């Protein structure tokens, strides 16, 4: 299982979220299988996205695309994103 974890800050979550939602079609077309969206409990401008992908290659290609850069600019991403490419090794119980 391939995952991508993205952490960045946004200027205004209410403006960022619709752009993120709209860009879901592009993520899906690029191989994303969906994921989870989180906001920091201590800093609501900090957003963390965990997405599952077909492959790391497709995920890397997407994260380096001009289309994503433009969407992030439109959405108001306020800092450099931290991006981690992850392999699932276990799924522990609760």
C-alpha positions, 0 to 999 in steps of 0.5 A: 500500500502506498501513501502520501502524507502532506502537511502545510499551512493555509491562509484561510481554511474556508477558502482552501477546502473548496479548492481541495475538494474540486481538485479531487478529480485530478487526484483520482485521475492520477491514481489516488484512492482517497484518504483522510483530511486533518486539521491541527487541534492547536493550529487550525491553519495547519492541514494534514492530508493522508492519501492512498495511491496506486503507486509511489511513482504516480504519487510522486508524479502528481506531487511534482505537477504544475497542476497541483502547484497552481491549485495550491496557489489558488487555495492559499497554501501559506508555506512549503509543504512537507511531503512524505511517501510512505509504505504501510507495514502494519495495521494495528488494532485499536 
